[in-house]
Amino acid sequence: MPDSLKAPSVKAALARFRRSHEFWLLAVILVLCAGLGAANPQFLTMQNLFDLLTSYAFVGILALGLLVVLIAGGIDISFTATASVAQYVALVIANAYGANWFSLFAMAIGTGVALGAVNALFVQKLRIPSIIVSVATLNIFYGLLIFVTGGKYIYSLPDWFATGIFWFEFDWGPTSSYGVNLQILILGIGFLVTWLLLNRTNIGRQVYAMGGNPDAAQRLGFHTFRLNMLVYCYMGAMAGAASLVQAQLAQSVAPTVLVGKELDVVAAVVLGGASLAGGVGTVLGTFLGLALLAVLQNGLILLGVSSYWSPLFVGLVILISVSVTAWSQRERRARRVRA
Amino acid sequence: MKEKSPLSLVTRIGRSLGGGTMGTLTLLLVSLWVVFALVIGERFFSVNTLQSMAFQMPELGILSLAMMLALLSGGLNLSIIATANLTGLTIAFVLTRTVPGSEGMAWVGWQLLAIAAGFGVAGLIGLVNGYVIAYLGVSPILATLGTMTLCKGIAIGLTRGNVISGFPDPIIFIGNGTIFGVPFALVVFALCAVPVAILLNATPFGAKVYMIGSNEKATRYSGVDTRAVLLRLYVYSSLLAGVAALVMMARFNSANAAYGESYLLVTILAAVLGGVDPFGGFGKVGGLILALVILQMISSAFNLLNLSQFLTLAIWGGILIAVAAVPHLRALLRR
């Protein structure tokens, strides 16, 4: 819930937070961090924190877009294909005609928004369930991209893009210096904008309402078409931004490697407590869901566990987490019935 | 009343064909067939083309059946590919350990034991899925996302991503042999599709599955043990994935943790194209088979025309949108 049920006192707010999904998630992450920090001193270093943020920025930015779609009561799994297309279009044009940071992001985000609008049109105008639309458009966008480009990788990127950015540089100790790179910057902006959209705007409120009860929202006079359009275009915009972040990190445009990763993003968002039924989900939860996956995978590597085993642990955590959540929800409901 | 009766007759025929989707799909199939026949000509009807179509379809077909079962109940089974790969690896592991001799009873028995072990693994995954979904009340997409990652993790962890290959002839026959010119894999598909169709349409269990898909709460309140039905359903779904594993490993003569991953969303595409409601309650095996034939025909025709397989993917997506839009467009026209 956003601040619609804002408690009068900090104490009540804390009490409510203690019962929330996010609290348990945070507790698990803190326990995990403490254990990993004790086992390997490398874990709780600035270096590791910056590395984690950098390598999980792509999934994180996509997760924010998906969060908004899920809250609105829809689903989108075509975003990996959208990102692949956006990446290719923006960097091919940048290579051919030149570009700067602003125009490059404008092109990628614009491509993403256009493809998001296609999804929204199919969902709204043809009344096709969003899961069908996005399964179909994933194949359409991806199939056409590889058909047109032949699936060729692009390794020569503009120099300024390959170099990236390094802002607010500061030194920590004698040998290491840190700064905000492109990945962390875009991830931060993504979180800020999504939080503002969902919690501080009228539109965000309407998105929650529409996801909670679409019929009621429509009868109250919400423009559900415009709202859905905005939601899917926002997902597209996030996919566009994420695609450049990924290209900069990988130092190449790889049209075939992103598709297939959509379920990783779904996992992060639903671990964060967003419901597939719509109307439920928070930016904080999504951050924590992402953090849990990141800390787990990173921690296993630092503990010396072969990365071959990491999906096993991720699967276990997902299964246990969703089971415990479902079980505790049922207990609470049962208690309410008894009371 | 009089002028109403022909309409009701048409709707009745339409319903018995699967609520209009069968009609749309048949029309689509025939028109695609005519177009491809005109464009490609004789080669499209050659025995080779037909046989290669029949070899390729069963894998996707059996996996789509597994997905369809979950979809009918209003759920989803994202773990079918991971289940299939883990099953395939189990069978492959047992087969390649100690094969006693190269014929005789022990040799046959060992192969049957390997297959049994594989199905044991598949059944176990199905039980986990069913228990978590039915008894703990986790949404199917999340539960199977978890088991998918878990199974893949076990498979990758144990094999380090390597391939296990080299199977005895009878196993390879399942994927590559023919009986009177009909690929044995197609026979296996029929041996899956017919029982599933009977299970869904002619047994109380099938009726309960459709009811749960339409309204789970109402079904429970009308005295059906919905949890037991769902548990059984996910076990069946897993076992079908196990059959797909057998066909897949036999065709490639190898097993791996990452085979067929691109099939996952295509099985949803095939099922929904075949008229399965993604929210549950509606859908017939006949529709799924029509959809599979359409998808396979497009793929084979594009192959003959030397068009990219990725263009096939795009066309598949476009056809799904077109078919899914038909009910709404029809309603618009009627108005």
Interface residues (C-beta under 8 A of the other chain):
Chain A: I77 F122 L126 R127 I128 P129 I131 I132 V133 V135 A136 T137 L138 N139 I140 Y142 G143 L144 L145 I146 F147 G151 G260 L263 V266 A267 V270 L276 A277 S306 Y308 W309 S310 P311 L312 F313 V314 G315 L316 I318 L319 V322 S323 T325 A326 W327 Q329 R330
Chain B: L78 V132 L136 G137 V138 S139 I141 L142 A143 L145 G146 T147 M148 T149 L150 C151 K152 G153 I154 I156 G157 R160 G161 E261 S262 L265 V266 I268 L269 V272 P278 F279 S308 F310 L311 T312 L313 A314 I315 W316 G317 G318 L320 I321 A324 A325 H328 L329
